[in-house]
């Protein structure tokens, strides 16, 4: 009976070692899977951040383009107004000159 107890004890120890080995293997597999999941999550987060930054940069560029276009329109409008004013000034100046010439010729 002593032999059977020793054999049973050895078998039980072998089973416990195998169960521990299986548990360690499963834990290592789980850790590896968790690490891979975290890696994928970090890559997705980085990609999302890149896309956000690219979108923000594109919005900023579009806003700058619109601002420049508005400034160009304002500048063109100011030039147009300035040209109108200059034209009016020349017309009035020419009219005054003609009136003065006419008046001067009448005085002679």
Buried (B, 14 or more C-beta within 10 A) or exposed (E): EEEEEEEEEEEEEEEEEEEEEEEEEEEEEEEEEEEEEEEEEEEEEEEEEEEEEEEEEEEEEEEEEEEEEEEEEEEEEEEEEEEEEEEEEEEEEEEEEEEEEEEEEEEE
